[in-house]
């Protein structure tokens, strides 16, 4: 039997939102497999939605930059939030955000790009590590653009202009007046920051993720003891709900909690007297999917759980 460590219990507790003893039992039942334990908790109704597994777990900053009809978002990680407040670090994030407008989605291309003060981005990062005294890393970059319309940026929990904990870009294509497009884009960006969609449209959702949801829904429905034809309907209903709640265009607008995003866009286009189409978006939340090493609380969990 796999050893269930205090750190593993703590990690599962943070990722699932379940109670400590439930987390210990889930890990025990699943041989220490973290993902299987999350699914086990969810089938028992003990865990919250899968999105919690992507809680912020690393420090640093997300930066966004927009020039003309193109926008870029980058994430640069650091070991502590103290570094994220450092002027040198913040300036670096803003600079690489602008450089990413030319280098695109490739982190390697961004790292090899010329830094304004000399050398490459990678060399500047190495210099920052030496002077600040803490490890830092370029994690990811994403660029979106339009031919006609606008790219709108939004930063949630901003640490300064263009940098913060969550960075959003919205690419709106259309012939409507730019000021109307930008006003809509700002509202959509705030929605995206809050609602955390997984894809632009339902058909764009990761099918492996959908199938995982299907397996969980099937197991939960089977426990109801209902006939097979009813179980199948329950599962299909659960999957339809999952798709609707996680695709941006079908999500309910957080501003009024009733209108689907696609209808919000259609109404805005009609009001503006021109076309508006949402063609792409980016949402970077600092530290998504990165484990943060915290040993002190693990000791507390061990004492409370008796492990």
Buried (B, 14 or more C-beta within 10 A) or exposed (E): EEEBBBBBBBBBBBBBBBEBEBBBBBBBBBEBBBEBBBBBBBBBEBBEBBEBBBBBBBBBBBBBBBEEBBBBBBBBBBBEBEBBBBEEBBBBBBBBBBBBBEBBBEBEBBBEBEBEEEEBBBBBBEBBBEEBEBEBBBBBBBBBBBEBBBBBBBBBBBBBEBBBBBBBBBBBBBEBEBEBBBBBBBBBBBBBBEBBBBBBBBEEBEEEBBEBBBEBBBBBBBEEEEEEEEBEEBBEEBBEEBBBBBBBBBBBBBEEEEBBBBBBBBEBBEEBEBBBBBBBBBBBBBBBEBEEEEEEEBEEBBEEBEB
